[in-house]
């Protein structure tokens, strides 16, 4: 298994003039990328960054984002991406937990960071991408230019931490998944294999680079010597235009994105004949949308199941996406496929004992892609990795041929538009409003989002708070995508004898 540091140097030697990445008008060759990463690694070392120190980044998708990941891969720094969609209190909480020594940010985020600087004494240097650099930060390009082309006097090792990627927990406290160099190298090798990536191919990265979904496209394409084309965000017309003009071969879109592309007026006029793989991992595709996608793009769809903590779990390949198959083959379109090569998946009871095929239980997995643990959270690490298996929190079953079916989630979590939203976190934001006495959050089926974040709320006596006011209140505390899309008011919440809210009853109401 080739390590990520070796990938940077190998591509620069074998494909020096081939394109490493495209982002808007910026086109960077493999040789230029390697040179910039070496200089940046050296410059950060000169500023005091050392092996396994955290290096945070707060930015939308851009070429500099790949360079931050690149110095982590090359030098052994720990990249710590920050979700730019988070509210200021959430950003503060995450940075306090990770305690990075340096932070790279785009200038548009200077105001929110300026408001947090006094509370983040761990950050010694602030590096700003863009022309409008605040007086308390250093210009990113100026810093990079000071670096030595040979790089710093340190290099990464396979067991080094590569990145901390934060995922929210059911308690609302973010948890930093500690992912090693080997974890991501293994994921890259798996993904490149089942997506059929080759030198000269081009992957379109739409998901934000703080998300493991984006990395699962970027790393394998670079491991194979291909080009990554980065979009700043999702726009159906821009996606189709980029596929046509840049001759994209591989793209990842969650089902809601696929539906938006198919619903775009005039979408049939765009040339998508270069595509060889459209992976829609995140949730099963509704059969009508799947049929339309295959008719539009051809038999190139791939589904999969994985998670930040465990990498790739299962995969449903192109040749099994048969709309004219037997009843058993059609049923498998509702699965997330079979375990990926090098990954073990079992269905287990609450004690971790494997259940017979067909029975329902929690999905457990283990592979070289399984995280090292949660940063600063030993109890959660012990619970998640108990018995040597990663406890995914997903409830499902496995048939006789090893196809995995997701049925429910043991964790109190909603998947809305491909993003994980934890109910407890939204509930805590809502109950902070002075007009509410009680609240519960559930996911309800939604044609567009898969699940819509839905709140069932009880007003305090004489309070006149309405849906719009509550949603606006939440936007100041949590990311917009976590905020309720619907709020229903009731006189009281149904409860179980234990005192817990009876959420199944709320879903059926």
Number of C-alpha atoms within 10 A of each C-alpha: 8 14 21 27 21 14 20 24 17 18 24 21 13 12 17 17 14 19 21 28 25 20 16 12 6 9 14 19 19 26 21 17 25 27 20 24 28 23 23 27 32 27 22 23 19 15 12 13 20 20 17 17 20 26 28 26 26 25 25 22 20 20 19 21 21 18 18 23 23 25 30 30 31 27 26 28 29 29 27 31 26 24 22 17 17 19 17 18 13 18 19 18 14 21 20 15 14 20 18 23 19 22 23 24 25 21 20 16 15 19 10 14 19 12 11 16 14 10 13 16 12 15 19 13 19 21 24 28 22 13 11 12 17 15 7 12 17 16 19 20 16 12 18 20 14 14 22 17 18 12 23 21 11 15 17 23 18 18 13 22 26 31 26 25 23 25 21 16 19 15 12 17 15 19 22 24 23 24 27 26 24 23 25 27 24 24 23 28 20 21 21 21 15 16 23 16 25 17 15 16 21 30 28 27 27 22 22 22 24 23 17 19 23 18 20 22 27 25 23 28 29 27 24 20 26 25 26 24 24 23 21 16 14 14 14 18 16 13 20 19 17 19 24 16 12 14 18 24 22 24 22 25 22 22 25 21 21 19 21 15 21 18 12 12 10 10 17 14 9 14 16 21 14 17 20 21 24 25 23 23 23 23 21 20 23 15 13 9 15 20 16 14 21 16 10 14 19 17 19 18 24 22 26 23 24 20 14 20 26 25 28 27 28 25 25 26 19 19 10 17 21 15 15 8 12 10 9 8 14 16 11 21 22 19 26 26 24 24 22 21 14 13 19 15 21 24 24 21 16 9 8 18 12 17 16 15 15 15 14 19 25 25 28 25 25 21 21 17 26 28 25 18 23 23 19 14 13 11 10 15 18 14 13 20 20 13 12 12 20 23 21 21 17 19 20 22 24 24 15 9 9 16 20 29 25 19 14 15 16 14 14 17 23 23 19 23 20 21 14 15 27 24 25 20 22 25 22 18 19 27 18 14 15 11 18 18 16 17 22 23 26 24 22 19 13 12 11 14 18 20 18 24 26 22 26 21 24 20 20 14 9 7 12 10 14 13 16 11 11 22 18 13 16 23 17 15 21 22 18 16 17 24 26 25 15 15 19 12 14 13 11 13 18 15 13 10 7 7 8 10 15 15 18 10 12 17 12 7 6
